Amino acid sequence: MRQFCHYYQAGEKLQQLVAEIPWGQNLTIMSKVKEPEEREYYLKSTAEMGWSRNVLLHQIKSDAYQRHQLANKQHNFDKALPAHLA
């Protein structure tokens, strides 16, 4: 519980995400993910996509965060799409 409080006390945005997912997924993220930005990605993705603990663990092991970051850098949507669609 102390570790849980330490990780999430500073960020109100993260506190809300933590409340949206089950305790088991929170424990998995805390034990496997060390970087705050990466932790936020997995919290958001778990809440949005309803990942089970096993799916979440698979996503962490397969570096879904790094693949997501790489994919975001390789597109030109902001240049190609009109402003209202970007």
Residue pairs with C-beta under 8 A, 6 or more apart in sequence:
3 30
4 26
4 30
7 14
7 30
7 39
8 14
8 15
8 18
9 15
11 36
11 40
13 40
14 36
14 39
14 40
14 43
17 40
17 43
17 44
17 47
18 26
18 43
20 43
20 47
21 43
21 46
21 47
22 53
24 53
25 46
25 51
25 53
25 56
28 53
28 56
28 57
28 60
29 39
29 42
29 43
29 46
29 56
29 60
30 39
32 57
32 60
33 39
33 42
33 60
33 65
38 65
41 64
41 65
41 68
42 56
42 59
42 60
42 64
42 65
45 51
45 59
45 64
46 56
51 59
77 86
78 86
